[in-house]
Amino acid sequence: MRKSGLTICLAVLCFGQIAWGAGKDNANRLTATRECEECDLKGADLHQLNLERVQMEKADLQKANLESANLKFSNLQSCSAEGASFKGADLTKAEMDYADLKNTNFENAVLTGAHMDEVDLSYANFKNADLSEAYIHHSEIESASFEGARLNGSNLNKGDLRRSNFSKADLGKARLNLTRLNDANLSNANLESAELFMANLSGANLENANFKKAGLRDVIFHNTRLKGADFRGADLLQSITQPGTYVPEGIRCASITEEGGLIDGTTKCVK
């Protein structure tokens, strides 16, 4: 039994060394050629490296360390990066379509103009990250954190954002049409002039959020917390408070004020 146990331990150690050796070779190849498509880079230490314009399409970056790396204009399409850390990295205009980015850390990262079509960002951390003008279309973003993040002008259309945290985030002029924001936290967030056509805000926390001049037509406000939310100049026509109902003229102004929301004469709601 002891011999068998020793054999297993040695096999595990050898396999780990082989795997690490392959990963190290691929990391060296990446820095030398700036190309490593479909590479095995699991757990690789690439922090603070200059990887601008690298080609890493379909690479395996699970649990890799890319903190503070320069990844401007990089190609990370269809990569697997679950559990990786991009904390403080610069991903300006990076291409990340169809990537698996579950549980990935992007805290304080720069993703201005980044392109992320149909990505999985479930449980990802974007705290204080800059996603200005980012394209994150039709993506799974459930239970992610965008606390304090900058998302002004970003495109989050058709995203599943259930239970995500946007507290104190800047979503000015962002597009959130046809999104699922059920039970999301948008407290103290800025959504001035944002578009939320047909968004579902059931159970969401909108306390003290800024919705001035926002487009909120056909939005569902079921069990939504509105205390202190500012809807001055917002368009709430055809919005409803009960799913499955249809009110041609839209939500009543009194329904907003009764919940502690702010309106004025420029708010488009039923008087």
SVG drawing of the C-alpha trace seen along z (x, -y; Angstrom):
<svg xmlns="http://www.w3.org/2000/svg" viewBox="-54 -71 65 73">
<polyline fill="none" stroke="black" stroke-width="0.4" points="0.0,0.0 2.9,-2.3 4.6,-1.6 1.3,-2.2 0.8,-5.5 4.4,-6.6 3.9,-5.7 0.7,-7.9 2.5,-10.8 5.4,-10.6 3.1,-10.4 1.2,-13.5 4.5,-15.4 5.8,-14.4 2.6,-15.4 2.6,-18.7 6.2,-19.4 5.3,-18.4 2.3,-20.6 4.2,-23.5 7.0,-23.0 4.6,-23.1 2.9,-26.2 6.3,-27.9 7.3,-27.1 4.1,-28.6 4.6,-31.7 8.1,-32.1 6.7,-31.6 4.0,-34.2 6.5,-36.9 8.9,-36.1 6.4,-35.9 3.3,-37.6 1.3,-34.7 0.0,-31.7 -3.4,-30.7 -4.9,-27.6 -2.0,-27.6 -2.1,-26.0 -1.4,-28.9 -3.2,-27.6 -1.9,-29.2 0.8,-31.1 2.4,-34.2 2.2,-36.9 1.7,-39.9 3.1,-43.3 4.2,-42.0 3.9,-44.0 1.5,-41.9 0.0,-44.6 -1.6,-43.2 -0.9,-39.6 -2.9,-36.8 -4.2,-34.4 -7.4,-33.2 -8.8,-30.0 -6.0,-30.0 -6.5,-28.4 -5.8,-31.1 -7.6,-29.5 -6.3,-30.9 -3.5,-32.8 -2.0,-35.9 -2.2,-38.9 -2.4,-41.6 -1.1,-45.0 -0.3,-43.5 -0.5,-45.6 -3.1,-43.8 -4.1,-46.8 -5.7,-45.6 -5.1,-42.0 -7.1,-39.1 -8.5,-36.9 -11.5,-35.6 -13.0,-32.3 -10.3,-32.0 -11.0,-30.2 -10.0,-32.4 -12.2,-31.2 -10.6,-32.3 -7.9,-34.4 -6.8,-37.8 -6.6,-40.9 -6.5,-43.2 -5.1,-46.6 -4.5,-45.3 -4.9,-47.5 -7.3,-45.8 -8.2,-48.9 -10.0,-47.8 -9.2,-44.1 -11.2,-41.5 -12.8,-39.0 -15.9,-37.7 -17.2,-34.3 -14.7,-34.0 -15.4,-32.2 -14.6,-34.7 -16.5,-33.3 -15.1,-34.3 -12.5,-36.5 -11.0,-39.5 -11.0,-42.8 -10.8,-45.1 -9.3,-48.5 -8.7,-47.2 -9.0,-49.4 -11.4,-48.0 -12.3,-51.1 -13.7,-50.1 -13.3,-46.4 -15.4,-44.1 -17.1,-41.2 -19.9,-39.7 -21.7,-36.7 -19.2,-36.2 -19.8,-34.5 -19.0,-37.0 -20.9,-35.4 -19.5,-36.3 -16.8,-38.4 -15.4,-41.4 -15.2,-44.7 -15.0,-46.9 -13.7,-50.4 -12.9,-49.2 -13.2,-51.5 -15.5,-50.0 -16.3,-53.2 -17.7,-52.6 -17.2,-48.8 -19.4,-46.5 -20.7,-43.6 -23.6,-42.4 -25.9,-39.5 -23.8,-38.2 -24.2,-36.2 -23.3,-38.6 -25.2,-37.2 -24.1,-38.1 -21.1,-40.1 -19.8,-43.2 -19.5,-46.6 -19.4,-48.6 -17.9,-52.0 -17.1,-51.0 -17.3,-53.4 -19.6,-52.1 -20.6,-55.4 -21.5,-54.9 -21.2,-51.1 -23.5,-48.6 -25.0,-46.0 -28.0,-45.2 -29.7,-41.8 -27.5,-41.0 -28.5,-38.8 -27.5,-41.0 -29.6,-39.4 -28.3,-40.0 -25.4,-42.0 -24.1,-44.9 -23.9,-48.3 -23.8,-50.4 -22.2,-53.8 -21.4,-52.8 -21.5,-55.4 -23.8,-54.2 -24.5,-57.5 -25.7,-57.1 -25.2,-53.3 -27.5,-51.0 -29.3,-48.4 -32.1,-47.6 -33.8,-44.2 -31.7,-43.4 -32.6,-41.3 -31.8,-43.3 -33.9,-41.3 -32.7,-41.8 -29.8,-43.9 -28.3,-46.6 -28.3,-50.0 -28.3,-52.1 -26.5,-55.5 -25.7,-54.6 -25.7,-57.2 -27.9,-56.3 -28.6,-59.7 -29.7,-59.5 -29.3,-55.7 -31.5,-53.5 -33.4,-50.7 -36.1,-49.8 -38.0,-46.7 -35.6,-46.0 -36.8,-43.9 -36.1,-45.7 -38.2,-43.4 -36.9,-43.3 -34.0,-45.7 -32.7,-48.3 -32.8,-51.7 -32.5,-53.8 -30.9,-57.2 -30.1,-56.3 -30.0,-59.0 -32.4,-58.2 -32.6,-61.8 -33.6,-61.9 -33.3,-58.1 -35.4,-56.0 -37.5,-53.6 -40.3,-52.7 -41.9,-49.2 -39.8,-48.6 -41.1,-46.3 -40.9,-47.8 -42.3,-44.9 -41.3,-45.1 -38.6,-47.6 -37.2,-49.9 -37.4,-53.5 -36.7,-55.6 -34.7,-58.7 -34.4,-57.6 -34.5,-60.6 -36.7,-60.2 -36.9,-63.9 -37.1,-64.1 -37.3,-60.3 -39.6,-58.6 -41.7,-56.0 -44.5,-55.5 -45.8,-52.0 -43.8,-50.9 -45.6,-48.6 -45.5,-47.6 -47.0,-44.1 -45.6,-41.5 -48.1,-40.2 -50.2,-43.3 -50.5,-46.0 -51.1,-49.6 -51.2,-51.5 -50.4,-54.9 -47.7,-53.7 -46.9,-53.8 -48.7,-56.4 -46.7,-59.3 -48.3,-58.6 -46.9,-55.1 -43.4,-56.6 -43.8,-59.3 -45.6,-56.8 -42.4,-54.7 -40.2,-57.7 -39.1,-58.4 -38.5,-61.9 -40.4,-63.3 -41.2,-66.7 -43.2,-68.2 -40.7,-66.8 -41.2,-63.2 -43.3,-61.2 -45.7,-59.2 -49.5,-59.1 -50.6,-62.1"/>
</svg>
